[in-house]
Amino acid sequence: MNNETLNIFYNNDVKNRFLNQFTNEKTKEVYKRVFDKSRYLEIENGKDLFDFDEYDLNLLLESYISPKTKQSARTYGNIISSYIDWAIDKGYSKNKVFNRIHDRQEYFNSFANKQNSLYLSKDEID
């Protein structure tokens, strides 16, 4: 059975519409991992990732995703942001005006788990 036909995400139909715009399977897999991690908070809060407030996003990134590096933190942040932008554009999100986390790279960097990082960036050394 195809994973896309299973109800594996919160708000499965919407997330699959989003995923179906990608032709690259690796891209889809990365997004699916984020949706898999967000599912628990979405169920608990009774709302989709695209309607998360800053507290919910902080909790997701800090406790459920826990990126190991700044680069992975930015990648996850950009994935979440692109999904929120898409949902706003398609009229799914209650937030019809803007994506609260769009272009906030320093915000994403703050979630990198520095204790697990083997290397320091030049900025961290400075």
VMD Tcl script that builds the backbone (N, CA, C; Angstrom):
set m [mol new atoms 378]
animate dup $m
set s [atomselect $m all]
$s set {name element resname resid chain x y z} {
  {N N MET 1 A 0.841 -1.188 0.000}
  {CA C MET 1 A 0.000 0.000 0.000}
  {C C MET 1 A 0.880 1.244 0.000}
  {N N ASN 2 A 0.535 2.251 -0.768}
  {CA C ASN 2 A 1.263 3.496 -0.884}
  {C C ASN 2 A 1.106 4.315 0.395}
  {N N ASN 3 A 2.230 4.857 0.924}
  {CA C ASN 3 A 2.189 5.679 2.134}
  {C C ASN 3 A 1.272 6.874 1.988}
  {N N GLU 4 A 1.152 7.411 0.776}
  {CA C GLU 4 A 0.333 8.589 0.572}
  {C C GLU 4 A -1.150 8.300 0.761}
  {N N THR 5 A -1.548 7.065 0.741}
  {CA C THR 5 A -2.952 6.741 0.949}
  {C C THR 5 A -3.254 6.442 2.408}
  {N N LEU 6 A -2.223 6.332 3.226}
  {CA C LEU 6 A -2.422 6.074 4.650}
  {C C LEU 6 A -2.627 7.379 5.403}
  {N N ASN 7 A -3.368 7.325 6.505}
  {CA C ASN 7 A -3.520 8.481 7.366}
  {C C ASN 7 A -2.389 8.479 8.383}
  {N N ILE 8 A -1.229 8.976 7.946}
  {CA C ILE 8 A -0.067 8.940 8.816}
  {C C ILE 8 A 0.254 10.295 9.420}
  {N N PHE 9 A -0.398 11.355 8.937}
  {CA C PHE 9 A -0.149 12.706 9.425}
  {C C PHE 9 A -1.416 13.279 10.039}
  {N N TYR 10 A -1.238 14.280 10.860}
  {CA C TYR 10 A -2.367 15.086 11.300}
  {C C TYR 10 A -2.810 15.889 10.083}
  {N N ASN 11 A -4.089 15.966 9.821}
  {CA C ASN 11 A -4.608 16.688 8.655}
  {C C ASN 11 A -3.984 16.110 7.386}
  {N N ASN 12 A -4.063 14.820 7.287}
  {CA C ASN 12 A -3.391 14.029 6.258}
  {C C ASN 12 A -3.652 14.519 4.833}
  {N N ASP 13 A -4.897 14.820 4.503}
  {CA C ASP 13 A -5.221 15.228 3.129}
  {C C ASP 13 A -4.485 16.498 2.725}
  {N N VAL 14 A -4.445 17.473 3.631}
  {CA C VAL 14 A -3.772 18.734 3.327}
  {C C VAL 14 A -2.275 18.508 3.166}
  {N N LYS 15 A -1.695 17.751 4.069}
  {CA C LYS 15 A -0.245 17.507 3.988}
  {C C LYS 15 A 0.110 16.728 2.719}
  {N N ASN 16 A -0.723 15.796 2.316}
  {CA C ASN 16 A -0.450 15.068 1.078}
  {C C ASN 16 A -0.598 15.958 -0.152}
  {N N ARG 17 A -1.530 16.914 -0.126}
  {CA C ARG 17 A -1.626 17.881 -1.230}
  {C C ARG 17 A -0.328 18.682 -1.331}
  {N N PHE 18 A 0.182 19.079 -0.175}
  {CA C PHE 18 A 1.449 19.803 -0.147}
  {C C PHE 18 A 2.582 18.939 -0.691}
  {N N LEU 19 A 2.678 17.712 -0.216}
  {CA C LEU 19 A 3.754 16.813 -0.637}
  {C C LEU 19 A 3.690 16.477 -2.124}
  {N N ASN 20 A 2.490 16.408 -2.674}
  {CA C ASN 20 A 2.330 16.025 -4.081}
  {C C ASN 20 A 2.884 17.051 -5.063}
  {N N GLN 21 A 3.203 18.249 -4.586}
  {CA C GLN 21 A 3.802 19.242 -5.483}
  {C C GLN 21 A 5.280 18.936 -5.760}
  {N N PHE 22 A 5.877 18.057 -4.969}
  {CA C PHE 22 A 7.285 17.704 -5.141}
  {C C PHE 22 A 7.414 16.437 -5.977}
  {N N THR 23 A 8.337 16.455 -6.915}
  {CA C THR 23 A 8.580 15.269 -7.732}
  {C C THR 23 A 9.743 14.453 -7.178}
  {N N ASN 24 A 10.621 15.095 -6.432}
  {CA C ASN 24 A 11.788 14.418 -5.868}
  {C C ASN 24 A 11.389 13.663 -4.595}
  {N N GLU 25 A 11.578 12.349 -4.603}
  {CA C GLU 25 A 11.177 11.523 -3.461}
  {C C GLU 25 A 11.991 11.839 -2.198}
  {N N LYS 26 A 13.249 12.216 -2.373}
  {CA C LYS 26 A 14.080 12.563 -1.208}
  {C C LYS 26 A 13.542 13.809 -0.518}
  {N N THR 27 A 13.107 14.770 -1.294}
  {CA C THR 27 A 12.503 15.984 -0.733}
  {C C THR 27 A 11.252 15.623 0.056}
  {N N LYS 28 A 10.413 14.784 -0.540}
  {CA C LYS 28 A 9.196 14.350 0.149}
  {C C LYS 28 A 9.523 13.666 1.477}
  {N N GLU 29 A 10.545 12.839 1.485}
  {CA C GLU 29 A 10.918 12.111 2.704}
  {C C GLU 29 A 11.345 13.050 3.814}
  {N N VAL 30 A 12.063 14.102 3.469}
  {CA C VAL 30 A 12.500 15.074 4.481}
  {C C VAL 30 A 11.283 15.771 5.085}
  {N N TYR 31 A 10.361 16.188 4.236}
  {CA C TYR 31 A 9.142 16.836 4.728}
  {C C TYR 31 A 8.310 15.858 5.569}
  {N N LYS 32 A 8.241 14.627 5.132}
  {CA C LYS 32 A 7.473 13.622 5.880}
  {C C LYS 32 A 8.031 13.437 7.286}
  {N N ARG 33 A 9.355 13.488 7.431}
  {CA C ARG 33 A 9.955 13.356 8.768}
  {C C ARG 33 A 9.526 14.501 9.677}
  {N N VAL 34 A 9.475 15.695 9.139}
  {CA C VAL 34 A 9.019 16.847 9.928}
  {C C VAL 34 A 7.554 16.669 10.318}
  {N N PHE 35 A 6.725 16.259 9.364}
  {CA C PHE 35 A 5.306 16.054 9.652}
  {C C PHE 35 A 5.093 14.929 10.665}
  {N N ASP 36 A 5.929 13.927 10.588}
  {CA C ASP 36 A 5.840 12.837 11.556}
  {C C ASP 36 A 6.142 13.353 12.963}
  {N N LYS 37 A 7.130 14.209 13.089}
  {CA C LYS 37 A 7.486 14.762 14.396}
  {C C LYS 37 A 6.460 15.780 14.888}
  {N N SER 38 A 5.865 16.521 13.976}
  {CA C SER 38 A 4.887 17.534 14.388}
  {C C SER 38 A 3.541 16.922 14.758}
  {N N ARG 39 A 3.286 15.709 14.290}
  {CA C ARG 39 A 1.982 15.062 14.487}
  {C C ARG 39 A 1.565 15.017 15.957}
  {N N TYR 40 A 2.498 14.719 16.840}
  {CA C TYR 40 A 2.162 14.583 18.262}
  {C C TYR 40 A 1.683 15.904 18.857}
  {N N LEU 41 A 2.355 16.983 18.530}
  {CA C LEU 41 A 1.929 18.298 19.017}
  {C C LEU 41 A 0.635 18.744 18.344}
  {N N GLU 42 A 0.485 18.419 17.071}
  {CA C GLU 42 A -0.737 18.782 16.367}
  {C C GLU 42 A -1.949 18.100 17.003}
  {N N ILE 43 A -1.810 16.828 17.318}
  {CA C ILE 43 A -2.899 16.094 17.972}
  {C C ILE 43 A -3.182 16.690 19.342}
  {N N GLU 44 A -2.120 16.912 20.108}
  {CA C GLU 44 A -2.271 17.463 21.460}
  {C C GLU 44 A -2.934 18.840 21.441}
  {N N ASN 45 A -2.557 19.677 20.469}
  {CA C ASN 45 A -3.085 21.040 20.390}
  {C C ASN 45 A -4.367 21.148 19.572}
  {N N GLY 46 A -4.693 20.091 18.819}
  {CA C GLY 46 A -5.890 20.125 17.980}
  {C C GLY 46 A -5.794 21.123 16.845}
  {N N LYS 47 A -4.569 21.342 16.349}
  {CA C LYS 47 A -4.400 22.264 15.229}
  {C C LYS 47 A -3.202 21.840 14.392}
  {N N ASP 48 A -3.271 22.192 13.114}
  {CA C ASP 48 A -2.225 21.857 12.166}
  {C C ASP 48 A -0.989 22.723 12.403}
  {N N LEU 49 A 0.147 22.217 11.974}
  {CA C LEU 49 A 1.418 22.928 12.049}
  {C C LEU 49 A 1.312 24.337 11.481}
  {N N PHE 50 A 0.536 24.521 10.415}
  {CA C PHE 50 A 0.429 25.844 9.802}
  {C C PHE 50 A -0.266 26.865 10.696}
  {N N ASP 51 A -0.917 26.431 11.776}
  {CA C ASP 51 A -1.551 27.353 12.714}
  {C C ASP 51 A -0.841 27.400 14.071}
  {N N PHE 52 A 0.353 26.819 14.150}
  {CA C PHE 52 A 1.110 26.871 15.399}
  {C C PHE 52 A 1.492 28.313 15.718}
  {N N ASP 53 A 1.464 28.636 17.011}
  {CA C ASP 53 A 1.985 29.927 17.440}
  {C C ASP 53 A 3.466 29.754 17.782}
  {N N GLU 54 A 4.112 30.821 18.204}
  {CA C GLU 54 A 5.552 30.760 18.446}
  {C C GLU 54 A 5.903 29.770 19.556}
  {N N TYR 55 A 5.065 29.682 20.584}
  {CA C TYR 55 A 5.317 28.714 21.661}
  {C C TYR 55 A 5.308 27.289 21.106}
  {N N ASP 56 A 4.312 26.972 20.282}
  {CA C ASP 56 A 4.214 25.634 19.688}
  {C C ASP 56 A 5.421 25.337 18.798}
  {N N LEU 57 A 5.829 26.322 17.997}
  {CA C LEU 57 A 6.986 26.136 17.121}
  {C C LEU 57 A 8.260 25.923 17.932}
  {N N ASN 58 A 8.414 26.700 19.000}
  {CA C ASN 58 A 9.578 26.524 19.878}
  {C C ASN 58 A 9.612 25.114 20.441}
  {N N LEU 59 A 8.484 24.649 20.928}
  {CA C LEU 59 A 8.408 23.311 21.514}
  {C C LEU 59 A 8.712 22.241 20.472}
  {N N LEU 60 A 8.174 22.393 19.284}
  {CA C LEU 60 A 8.431 21.432 18.209}
  {C C LEU 60 A 9.920 21.358 17.895}
  {N N LEU 61 A 10.530 22.508 17.675}
  {CA C LEU 61 A 11.940 22.536 17.295}
  {C C LEU 61 A 12.851 22.094 18.437}
  {N N GLU 62 A 12.529 22.509 19.631}
  {CA C GLU 62 A 13.385 22.226 20.783}
  {C C GLU 62 A 13.256 20.790 21.276}
  {N N SER 63 A 12.044 20.307 21.397}
  {CA C SER 63 A 11.812 19.021 22.063}
  {C C SER 63 A 11.560 17.849 21.122}
  {N N TYR 64 A 10.990 18.100 19.980}
  {CA C TYR 64 A 10.620 16.995 19.096}
  {C C TYR 64 A 11.608 16.817 17.946}
  {N N ILE 65 A 12.108 17.922 17.409}
  {CA C ILE 65 A 13.048 17.830 16.296}
  {C C ILE 65 A 14.487 17.838 16.801}
  {N N SER 66 A 14.816 18.703 17.719}
  {CA C SER 66 A 16.151 18.795 18.335}
  {C C SER 66 A 17.287 18.723 17.314}
  {N N PRO 67 A 17.388 19.716 16.433}
  {CA C PRO 67 A 18.458 19.674 15.431}
  {C C PRO 67 A 19.836 19.689 16.090}
  {N N LYS 68 A 20.762 18.985 15.475}
  {CA C LYS 68 A 22.112 18.854 16.033}
  {C C LYS 68 A 23.027 20.016 15.661}
  {N N THR 69 A 22.789 20.624 14.499}
  {CA C THR 69 A 23.649 21.697 14.015}
  {C C THR 69 A 22.800 22.889 13.604}
  {N N LYS 70 A 23.477 24.032 13.436}
  {CA C LYS 70 A 22.768 25.215 12.958}
  {C C LYS 70 A 22.219 24.989 11.558}
  {N N GLN 71 A 22.990 24.303 10.732}
  {CA C GLN 71 A 22.526 24.032 9.370}
  {C C GLN 71 A 21.257 23.174 9.381}
  {N N SER 72 A 21.221 22.146 10.198}
  {CA C SER 72 A 20.005 21.320 10.248}
  {C C SER 72 A 18.854 22.104 10.869}
  {N N ALA 73 A 19.144 22.975 11.835}
  {CA C ALA 73 A 18.093 23.819 12.427}
  {C C ALA 73 A 17.495 24.731 11.366}
  {N N ARG 74 A 18.358 25.330 10.537}
  {CA C ARG 74 A 17.870 26.197 9.455}
  {C C ARG 74 A 17.077 25.395 8.426}
  {N N THR 75 A 17.555 24.207 8.112}
  {CA C THR 75 A 16.853 23.363 7.148}
  {C C THR 75 A 15.454 23.030 7.652}
  {N N TYR 76 A 15.358 22.567 8.894}
  {CA C TYR 76 A 14.041 22.261 9.458}
  {C C TYR 76 A 13.159 23.507 9.508}
  {N N GLY 77 A 13.748 24.624 9.904}
  {CA C GLY 77 A 12.986 25.871 9.950}
  {C C GLY 77 A 12.468 26.268 8.583}
  {N N ASN 78 A 13.296 26.119 7.565}
  {CA C ASN 78 A 12.869 26.458 6.202}
  {C C ASN 78 A 11.779 25.519 5.698}
  {N N ILE 79 A 11.854 24.255 6.076}
  {CA C ILE 79 A 10.815 23.285 5.711}
  {C C ILE 79 A 9.489 23.690 6.341}
  {N N ILE 80 A 9.525 23.978 7.628}
  {CA C ILE 80 A 8.303 24.390 8.334}
  {C C ILE 80 A 7.757 25.674 7.730}
  {N N SER 81 A 8.642 26.619 7.485}
  {CA C SER 81 A 8.232 27.903 6.924}
  {C C SER 81 A 7.603 27.744 5.541}
  {N N SER 82 A 8.178 26.880 4.703}
  {CA C SER 82 A 7.611 26.707 3.358}
  {C C SER 82 A 6.222 26.066 3.423}
  {N N TYR 83 A 6.027 25.146 4.369}
  {CA C TYR 83 A 4.700 24.543 4.531}
  {C C TYR 83 A 3.695 25.597 5.000}
  {N N ILE 84 A 4.097 26.440 5.948}
  {CA C ILE 84 A 3.199 27.494 6.447}
  {C C ILE 84 A 2.874 28.478 5.323}
  {N N ASP 85 A 3.890 28.882 4.560}
  {CA C ASP 85 A 3.658 29.798 3.430}
  {C C ASP 85 A 2.658 29.189 2.439}
  {N N TRP 86 A 2.858 27.922 2.120}
  {CA C TRP 86 A 1.958 27.233 1.190}
  {C C TRP 86 A 0.528 27.215 1.745}
  {N N ALA 87 A 0.387 26.899 3.022}
  {CA C ALA 87 A -0.941 26.818 3.643}
  {C C ALA 87 A -1.636 28.174 3.670}
  {N N ILE 88 A -0.873 29.237 3.906}
  {CA C ILE 88 A -1.442 30.585 3.873}
  {C C ILE 88 A -1.901 30.898 2.450}
  {N N ASP 89 A -1.034 30.615 1.479}
  {CA C ASP 89 A -1.340 30.881 0.077}
  {C C ASP 89 A -2.586 30.124 -0.388}
  {N N LYS 90 A -2.754 28.889 0.085}
  {CA C LYS 90 A -3.897 28.064 -0.313}
  {C C LYS 90 A -5.149 28.314 0.530}
  {N N GLY 91 A -5.028 29.154 1.555}
  {CA C GLY 91 A -6.187 29.493 2.378}
  {C C GLY 91 A -6.494 28.496 3.482}
  {N N TYR 92 A -5.554 27.619 3.820}
  {CA C TYR 92 A -5.774 26.651 4.891}
  {C C TYR 92 A -5.513 27.238 6.274}
  {N N SER 93 A -4.553 28.116 6.358}
  {CA C SER 93 A -4.137 28.648 7.652}
  {C C SER 93 A -5.079 29.745 8.121}
  {N N LYS 94 A -5.309 29.804 9.432}
  {CA C LYS 94 A -6.092 30.894 10.020}
  {C C LYS 94 A -5.313 32.206 9.923}
  {N N ASN 95 A -3.992 32.101 9.863}
  {CA C ASN 95 A -3.134 33.266 9.731}
  {C C ASN 95 A -3.052 33.615 8.256}
  {N N LYS 96 A -3.882 34.519 7.814}
  {CA C LYS 96 A -3.994 34.836 6.392}
  {C C LYS 96 A -2.984 35.891 5.926}
  {N N VAL 97 A -2.238 36.473 6.829}
  {CA C VAL 97 A -1.430 37.619 6.471}
  {C C VAL 97 A 0.044 37.282 6.246}
  {N N PHE 98 A 0.684 36.612 7.182}
  {CA C PHE 98 A 2.119 36.383 7.052}
  {C C PHE 98 A 2.544 35.152 7.836}
  {N N ASN 99 A 3.695 34.672 7.497}
  {CA C ASN 99 A 4.318 33.541 8.177}
  {C C ASN 99 A 5.247 34.106 9.243}
  {N N ARG 100 A 4.936 33.837 10.492}
  {CA C ARG 100 A 5.674 34.416 11.621}
  {C C ARG 100 A 7.146 34.024 11.660}
  {N N ILE 101 A 7.534 32.913 11.069}
  {CA C ILE 101 A 8.923 32.480 11.188}
  {C C ILE 101 A 9.712 32.638 9.897}
  {N N HIS 102 A 9.096 33.183 8.881}
  {CA C HIS 102 A 9.754 33.336 7.582}
  {C C HIS 102 A 11.003 34.205 7.710}
  {N N ASP 103 A 12.115 33.715 7.180}
  {CA C ASP 103 A 13.377 34.461 7.135}
  {C C ASP 103 A 13.940 34.810 8.508}
  {N N ARG 104 A 13.795 33.935 9.475}
  {CA C ARG 104 A 14.357 34.185 10.812}
  {C C ARG 104 A 15.446 33.155 11.098}
  {N N GLN 105 A 16.552 33.270 10.372}
  {CA C GLN 105 A 17.614 32.272 10.481}
  {C C GLN 105 A 18.215 32.221 11.887}
  {N N GLU 106 A 18.398 33.355 12.521}
  {CA C GLU 106 A 18.952 33.354 13.883}
  {C C GLU 106 A 18.005 32.639 14.848}
  {N N TYR 107 A 16.730 32.787 14.622}
  {CA C TYR 107 A 15.733 32.071 15.418}
  {C C TYR 107 A 15.955 30.568 15.287}
  {N N PHE 108 A 16.127 30.089 14.068}
  {CA C PHE 108 A 16.346 28.666 13.847}
  {C C PHE 108 A 17.663 28.208 14.460}
  {N N ASN 109 A 18.705 29.021 14.304}
  {CA C ASN 109 A 20.021 28.678 14.843}
  {C C ASN 109 A 19.975 28.424 16.346}
  {N N SER 110 A 19.096 29.120 17.039}
  {CA C SER 110 A 19.042 28.989 18.497}
  {C C SER 110 A 18.603 27.595 18.945}
  {N N PHE 111 A 18.055 26.794 18.039}
  {CA C PHE 111 A 17.593 25.451 18.391}
  {C C PHE 111 A 18.632 24.365 18.159}
  {N N ALA 112 A 19.770 24.734 17.600}
  {CA C ALA 112 A 20.826 23.746 17.366}
  {C C ALA 112 A 21.339 23.243 18.708}
  {N N ASN 113 A 21.437 21.938 18.810}
  {CA C ASN 113 A 21.921 21.309 20.031}
  {C C ASN 113 A 23.443 21.340 20.012}
  {N N LYS 114 A 23.998 22.381 20.596}
  {CA C LYS 114 A 25.442 22.580 20.552}
  {C C LYS 114 A 26.215 21.502 21.295}
  {N N GLN 115 A 25.593 20.840 22.245}
  {CA C GLN 115 A 26.275 19.795 23.006}
  {C C GLN 115 A 26.635 18.608 22.119}
  {N N ASN 116 A 25.863 18.381 21.068}
  {CA C ASN 116 A 26.113 17.243 20.190}
  {C C ASN 116 A 26.971 17.592 18.986}
  {N N SER 117 A 27.332 18.862 18.837}
  {CA C SER 117 A 28.088 19.275 17.672}
  {C C SER 117 A 29.564 18.945 17.845}
  {N N LEU 118 A 30.141 18.292 16.835}
  {CA C LEU 118 A 31.552 17.938 16.869}
  {C C LEU 118 A 32.443 19.091 16.443}
  {N N TYR 119 A 31.894 20.015 15.691}
  {CA C TYR 119 A 32.669 21.106 15.136}
  {C C TYR 119 A 32.059 22.433 15.531}
  {N N LEU 120 A 32.906 23.429 15.636}
  {CA C LEU 120 A 32.446 24.784 15.901}
  {C C LEU 120 A 32.599 25.604 14.629}
  {N N SER 121 A 31.620 26.453 14.366}
  {CA C SER 121 A 31.739 27.344 13.214}
  {C C SER 121 A 32.689 28.473 13.572}
  {N N LYS 122 A 33.116 29.222 12.568}
  {CA C LYS 122 A 33.981 30.375 12.814}
  {C C LYS 122 A 33.254 31.372 13.719}
  {N N ASP 123 A 31.963 31.578 13.503}
  {CA C ASP 123 A 31.181 32.494 14.345}
  {C C ASP 123 A 31.167 32.036 15.798}
  {N N GLU 124 A 31.036 30.732 16.023}
  {CA C GLU 124 A 31.013 30.226 17.389}
  {C C GLU 124 A 32.379 30.389 18.065}
  {N N ILE 125 A 33.444 30.208 17.300}
  {CA C ILE 125 A 34.787 30.391 17.861}
  {C C ILE 125 A 35.018 31.851 18.201}
  {N N ASP 126 A 34.636 32.745 17.284}
  {CA C ASP 126 A 34.784 34.194 17.511}
  {C C ASP 126 A 33.952 34.633 18.694}
}
mol reanalyze $m
mol bondsrecalc $m
mol representation Tube
mol addrep $m
